[in-house]
Amino acid sequence: MTLQVPDALEKEHDETVRFLAAKFYEAGKLTLGQAADMVGMKKWDFPEVLAKFDVPYFLYTGDDLLNEFK
């Protein structure tokens, strides 16, 4: 995939890609590994990016956890 970043954000290209990867992970569109690959990181380093954008590492709801233990 090629990402066309507007000229106004070109100086922030890497930060924009990290933001998008974190949000795609949060939305369930990418796995942790896929999101890390998108920004050229190892997946064990990517949670630092998630924290920067207030994206939770664990994306389970309370109902998900209850169903897991039924």
N, CA, C and O atoms as CSV, one atom per row, in Angstrom:
chain,resi,resn,atom,element,x,y,z
A,1,MET,N,N,0.854,-1.166,0.000
A,1,MET,CA,C,0.000,0.000,0.000
A,1,MET,C,C,0.902,1.231,0.000
A,1,MET,O,O,1.926,1.268,0.682
A,2,THR,N,N,0.519,2.198,-0.746
A,2,THR,CA,C,1.227,3.473,-0.775
A,2,THR,C,C,0.346,4.514,-0.118
A,2,THR,O,O,-0.841,4.629,-0.424
A,3,LEU,N,N,0.929,5.257,0.770
A,3,LEU,CA,C,0.197,6.297,1.481
A,3,LEU,C,C,0.626,7.656,0.957
A,3,LEU,O,O,1.802,8.016,1.026
A,4,GLN,N,N,-0.317,8.397,0.440
A,4,GLN,CA,C,-0.051,9.742,-0.037
A,4,GLN,C,C,-0.360,10.720,1.094
A,4,GLN,O,O,-1.520,10.932,1.448
A,5,VAL,N,N,0.664,11.295,1.639
A,5,VAL,CA,C,0.505,12.240,2.745
A,5,VAL,C,C,0.485,13.648,2.156
A,5,VAL,O,O,1.364,13.999,1.369
A,6,PRO,N,N,-0.499,14.453,2.523
A,6,PRO,CA,C,-0.542,15.829,2.015
A,6,PRO,C,C,0.747,16.573,2.328
A,6,PRO,O,O,1.404,16.309,3.335
A,7,ASP,N,N,1.099,17.511,1.445
A,7,ASP,CA,C,2.329,18.296,1.634
A,7,ASP,C,C,2.396,18.944,3.009
A,7,ASP,O,O,3.473,19.059,3.594
A,8,ALA,N,N,1.258,19.363,3.520
A,8,ALA,CA,C,1.225,20.016,4.834
A,8,ALA,C,C,1.709,19.080,5.941
A,8,ALA,O,O,2.168,19.545,6.984
A,9,LEU,N,N,1.612,17.764,5.723
A,9,LEU,CA,C,2.026,16.788,6.735
A,9,LEU,C,C,3.329,16.083,6.374
A,9,LEU,O,O,3.771,15.199,7.107
A,10,GLU,N,N,3.944,16.453,5.272
A,10,GLU,CA,C,5.136,15.733,4.810
A,10,GLU,C,C,6.244,15.697,5.863
A,10,GLU,O,O,6.928,14.685,6.013
A,11,LYS,N,N,6.420,16.797,6.589
A,11,LYS,CA,C,7.440,16.819,7.643
A,11,LYS,C,C,7.083,15.855,8.771
A,11,LYS,O,O,7.954,15.413,9.521
A,12,GLU,N,N,5.818,15.539,8.883
A,12,GLU,CA,C,5.334,14.639,9.937
A,12,GLU,C,C,4.984,13.259,9.388
A,12,GLU,O,O,4.203,12.532,10.002
A,13,HIS,N,N,5.549,12.890,8.245
A,13,HIS,CA,C,5.184,11.641,7.578
A,13,HIS,C,C,5.274,10.435,8.503
A,13,HIS,O,O,4.308,9.680,8.621
A,14,ASP,N,N,6.407,10.238,9.157
A,14,ASP,CA,C,6.591,9.066,10.013
A,14,ASP,C,C,5.585,9.051,11.162
A,14,ASP,O,O,5.035,8.005,11.508
A,15,GLU,N,N,5.356,10.215,11.740
A,15,GLU,CA,C,4.394,10.313,12.850
A,15,GLU,C,C,2.978,10.010,12.357
A,15,GLU,O,O,2.193,9.379,13.065
A,16,THR,N,N,2.657,10.456,11.154
A,16,THR,CA,C,1.342,10.191,10.571
A,16,THR,C,C,1.147,8.699,10.352
A,16,THR,O,O,0.080,8.161,10.648
A,17,VAL,N,N,2.160,8.037,9.842
A,17,VAL,CA,C,2.079,6.590,9.604
A,17,VAL,C,C,1.941,5.850,10.929
A,17,VAL,O,O,1.161,4.902,11.021
A,18,ARG,N,N,2.683,6.262,11.961
A,18,ARG,CA,C,2.550,5.617,13.286
A,18,ARG,C,C,1.143,5.804,13.838
A,18,ARG,O,O,0.563,4.875,14.400
A,19,PHE,N,N,0.595,7.010,13.677
A,19,PHE,CA,C,-0.770,7.274,14.142
A,19,PHE,C,C,-1.774,6.369,13.423
A,19,PHE,O,O,-2.637,5.762,14.057
A,20,LEU,N,N,-1.654,6.286,12.110
A,20,LEU,CA,C,-2.585,5.451,11.340
A,20,LEU,C,C,-2.454,3.972,11.709
A,20,LEU,O,O,-3.460,3.273,11.830
A,21,ALA,N,N,-1.246,3.503,11.885
A,21,ALA,CA,C,-1.041,2.108,12.268
A,21,ALA,C,C,-1.685,1.820,13.623
A,21,ALA,O,O,-2.328,0.785,13.799
A,22,ALA,N,N,-1.512,2.735,14.579
A,22,ALA,CA,C,-2.111,2.559,15.903
A,22,ALA,C,C,-3.633,2.535,15.809
A,22,ALA,O,O,-4.284,1.716,16.457
A,23,LYS,N,N,-4.193,3.422,15.012
A,23,LYS,CA,C,-5.649,3.492,14.894
A,23,LYS,C,C,-6.212,2.300,14.126
A,23,LYS,O,O,-7.304,1.831,14.444
A,24,PHE,N,N,-5.487,1.798,13.118
A,24,PHE,CA,C,-5.924,0.580,12.420
A,24,PHE,C,C,-5.896,-0.617,13.372
A,24,PHE,O,O,-6.778,-1.474,13.319
A,25,TYR,N,N,-4.889,-0.675,14.241
A,25,TYR,CA,C,-4.832,-1.725,15.259
A,25,TYR,C,C,-6.016,-1.604,16.204
A,25,TYR,O,O,-6.679,-2.596,16.506
A,26,GLU,N,N,-6.282,-0.390,16.669
A,26,GLU,CA,C,-7.390,-0.156,17.601
A,26,GLU,C,C,-8.725,-0.561,16.980
A,26,GLU,O,O,-9.598,-1.087,17.671
A,27,ALA,N,N,-8.885,-0.319,15.690
A,27,ALA,CA,C,-10.129,-0.643,14.994
A,27,ALA,C,C,-10.226,-2.123,14.624
A,27,ALA,O,O,-11.249,-2.570,14.106
A,28,GLY,N,N,-9.165,-2.879,14.890
A,28,GLY,CA,C,-9.189,-4.298,14.566
A,28,GLY,C,C,-8.908,-4.598,13.100
A,28,GLY,O,O,-9.129,-5.717,12.637
A,29,LYS,N,N,-8.425,-3.609,12.378
A,29,LYS,CA,C,-8.117,-3.781,10.956
A,29,LYS,C,C,-6.740,-4.394,10.742
A,29,LYS,O,O,-6.493,-5.021,9.712
A,30,LEU,N,N,-5.837,-4.217,11.711
A,30,LEU,CA,C,-4.495,-4.786,11.650
A,30,LEU,C,C,-4.190,-5.507,12.950
A,30,LEU,O,O,-4.648,-5.099,14.018
A,31,THR,N,N,-3.417,-6.576,12.859
A,31,THR,CA,C,-2.901,-7.214,14.062
A,31,THR,C,C,-1.758,-6.365,14.597
A,31,THR,O,O,-1.303,-5.434,13.934
A,32,LEU,N,N,-1.303,-6.687,15.785
A,32,LEU,CA,C,-0.173,-5.966,16.361
A,32,LEU,C,C,1.048,-6.089,15.449
A,32,LEU,O,O,1.745,-5.104,15.204
A,33,GLY,N,N,1.302,-7.290,14.951
A,33,GLY,CA,C,2.441,-7.512,14.065
A,33,GLY,C,C,2.322,-6.743,12.762
A,33,GLY,O,O,3.304,-6.178,12.280
A,34,GLN,N,N,1.136,-6.716,12.193
A,34,GLN,CA,C,0.921,-5.982,10.944
A,34,GLN,C,C,1.115,-4.480,11.149
A,34,GLN,O,O,1.732,-3.809,10.321
A,35,ALA,N,N,0.591,-3.961,12.248
A,35,ALA,CA,C,0.740,-2.533,12.539
A,35,ALA,C,C,2.216,-2.191,12.759
A,35,ALA,O,O,2.695,-1.158,12.291
A,36,ALA,N,N,2.927,-3.059,13.469
A,36,ALA,CA,C,4.355,-2.837,13.689
A,36,ALA,C,C,5.117,-2.857,12.366
A,36,ALA,O,O,5.992,-2.023,12.136
A,37,ASP,N,N,4.782,-3.808,11.501
A,37,ASP,CA,C,5.421,-3.875,10.178
A,37,ASP,C,C,5.159,-2.607,9.380
A,37,ASP,O,O,6.037,-2.131,8.660
A,38,MET,N,N,3.966,-2.065,9.503
A,38,MET,CA,C,3.596,-0.861,8.759
A,38,MET,C,C,4.545,0.298,9.062
A,38,MET,O,O,4.824,1.125,8.195
A,39,VAL,N,N,5.031,0.347,10.287
A,39,VAL,CA,C,5.927,1.440,10.681
A,39,VAL,C,C,7.383,0.995,10.772
A,39,VAL,O,O,8.243,1.766,11.201
A,40,GLY,N,N,7.662,-0.239,10.373
A,40,GLY,CA,C,9.040,-0.723,10.371
A,40,GLY,C,C,9.600,-1.008,11.739
A,40,GLY,O,O,10.787,-0.801,11.990
A,41,MET,N,N,8.736,-1.490,12.639
A,41,MET,CA,C,9.165,-1.791,14.009
A,41,MET,C,C,8.958,-3.275,14.306
A,41,MET,O,O,8.218,-3.961,13.601
A,42,LYS,N,N,9.607,-3.754,15.336
A,42,LYS,CA,C,9.332,-5.087,15.874
A,42,LYS,C,C,8.060,-4.985,16.693
A,42,LYS,O,O,7.788,-3.950,17.301
A,43,LYS,N,N,7.271,-6.070,16.712
A,43,LYS,CA,C,5.983,-5.971,17.396
A,43,LYS,C,C,6.123,-5.773,18.899
A,43,LYS,O,O,5.213,-5.226,19.522
A,44,TRP,N,N,7.218,-6.193,19.497
A,44,TRP,CA,C,7.374,-5.984,20.945
A,44,TRP,C,C,7.728,-4.531,21.268
A,44,TRP,O,O,7.661,-4.125,22.428
A,45,ASP,N,N,8.108,-3.738,20.245
A,45,ASP,CA,C,8.366,-2.313,20.452
A,45,ASP,C,C,7.136,-1.443,20.155
A,45,ASP,O,O,7.074,-0.287,20.572
A,46,PHE,N,N,6.166,-2.005,19.437
A,46,PHE,CA,C,5.026,-1.216,18.984
A,46,PHE,C,C,4.111,-0.723,20.107
A,46,PHE,O,O,3.510,0.339,19.949
A,47,PRO,N,N,3.971,-1.431,21.230
A,47,PRO,CA,C,3.123,-0.894,22.307
A,47,PRO,C,C,3.513,0.517,22.757
A,47,PRO,O,O,2.669,1.250,23.271
A,48,GLU,N,N,4.762,0.903,22.574
A,48,GLU,CA,C,5.180,2.275,22.893
A,48,GLU,C,C,4.436,3.280,21.996
A,48,GLU,O,O,4.047,4.357,22.449
A,49,VAL,N,N,4.247,2.916,20.733
A,49,VAL,CA,C,3.491,3.768,19.802
A,49,VAL,C,C,2.027,3.822,20.234
A,49,VAL,O,O,1.408,4.885,20.221
A,50,LEU,N,N,1.482,2.671,20.614
A,50,LEU,CA,C,0.085,2.627,21.063
A,50,LEU,C,C,-0.117,3.554,22.251
A,50,LEU,O,O,-1.090,4.307,22.302
A,51,ALA,N,N,0.798,3.497,23.200
A,51,ALA,CA,C,0.680,4.339,24.399
A,51,ALA,C,C,0.729,5.823,24.031
A,51,ALA,O,O,0.008,6.631,24.618
A,52,LYS,N,N,1.560,6.178,23.081
A,52,LYS,CA,C,1.686,7.582,22.677
A,52,LYS,C,C,0.363,8.133,22.163
A,52,LYS,O,O,0.062,9.311,22.352
A,53,PHE,N,N,-0.434,7.276,21.508
A,53,PHE,CA,C,-1.699,7.718,20.930
A,53,PHE,C,C,-2.908,7.252,21.753
A,53,PHE,O,O,-4.035,7.241,21.256
A,54,ASP,N,N,-2.665,6.869,23.014
A,54,ASP,CA,C,-3.721,6.439,23.937
A,54,ASP,C,C,-4.562,5.291,23.372
A,54,ASP,O,O,-5.780,5.252,23.550
A,55,VAL,N,N,-3.897,4.368,22.696
A,55,VAL,CA,C,-4.567,3.177,22.172
A,55,VAL,C,C,-4.229,2.024,23.114
A,55,VAL,O,O,-3.053,1.743,23.344
A,56,PRO,N,N,-5.241,1.355,23.659
A,56,PRO,CA,C,-4.956,0.248,24.580
A,56,PRO,C,C,-4.291,-0.926,23.876
A,56,PRO,O,O,-4.617,-1.253,22.735
A,57,TYR,N,N,-3.356,-1.550,24.575
A,57,TYR,CA,C,-2.672,-2.738,24.048
A,57,TYR,C,C,-3.645,-3.906,23.965
A,57,TYR,O,O,-3.669,-4.638,22.976
A,58,PHE,N,N,-4.444,-4.072,25.012
A,58,PHE,CA,C,-5.453,-5.127,25.051
A,58,PHE,C,C,-6.776,-4.528,24.620
A,58,PHE,O,O,-7.242,-3.547,25.199
A,59,LEU,N,N,-7.380,-5.120,23.601
A,59,LEU,CA,C,-8.599,-4.552,23.030
A,59,LEU,C,C,-9.837,-5.366,23.394
A,59,LEU,O,O,-10.760,-5.494,22.590
A,60,TYR,N,N,-9.852,-5.907,24.592
A,60,TYR,CA,C,-10.991,-6.695,25.028
A,60,TYR,C,C,-11.969,-5.833,25.810
A,60,TYR,O,O,-11.578,-5.000,26.629
A,61,THR,N,N,-13.244,-6.052,25.539
A,61,THR,CA,C,-14.274,-5.388,26.332
A,61,THR,C,C,-14.569,-6.255,27.547
A,61,THR,O,O,-14.124,-7.400,27.619
A,62,GLY,N,N,-15.311,-5.716,28.491
A,62,GLY,CA,C,-15.730,-6.507,29.645
A,62,GLY,C,C,-16.521,-7.734,29.221
A,62,GLY,O,O,-16.334,-8.816,29.778
A,63,ASP,N,N,-17.402,-7.576,28.237
A,63,ASP,CA,C,-18.181,-8.713,27.732
A,63,ASP,C,C,-17.282,-9.767,27.098
A,63,ASP,O,O,-17.518,-10.964,27.262
A,64,ASP,N,N,-16.260,-9.336,26.381
A,64,ASP,CA,C,-15.316,-10.285,25.785
A,64,ASP,C,C,-14.666,-11.138,26.865
A,64,ASP,O,O,-14.545,-12.354,26.719
A,65,LEU,N,N,-14.252,-10.495,27.942
A,65,LEU,CA,C,-13.598,-11.235,29.027
A,65,LEU,C,C,-14.561,-12.185,29.713
A,65,LEU,O,O,-14.196,-13.320,30.019
A,66,LEU,N,N,-15.794,-11.736,29.962
A,66,LEU,CA,C,-16.792,-12.617,30.576
A,66,LEU,C,C,-17.055,-13.826,29.699
A,66,LEU,O,O,-17.134,-14.947,30.201
A,67,ASN,N,N,-17.192,-13.619,28.406
A,67,ASN,CA,C,-17.439,-14.738,27.484
A,67,ASN,C,C,-16.253,-15.681,27.412
A,67,ASN,O,O,-16.433,-16.878,27.187
A,68,GLU,N,N,-15.068,-15.177,27.593
A,68,GLU,CA,C,-13.862,-15.992,27.532
A,68,GLU,C,C,-13.841,-17.007,28.680
A,68,GLU,O,O,-13.304,-18.105,28.532
A,69,PHE,N,N,-14.419,-16.640,29.808
A,69,PHE,CA,C,-14.366,-17.497,30.987
A,69,PHE,C,C,-15.655,-18.278,31.240
A,69,PHE,O,O,-15.803,-18.881,32.302
A,70,LYS,N,N,-16.567,-18.279,30.312
A,70,LYS,CA,C,-17.818,-19.058,30.456
A,70,LYS,C,C,-17.595,-20.495,30.098
A,70,LYS,O,O,-18.526,-21.298,30.158
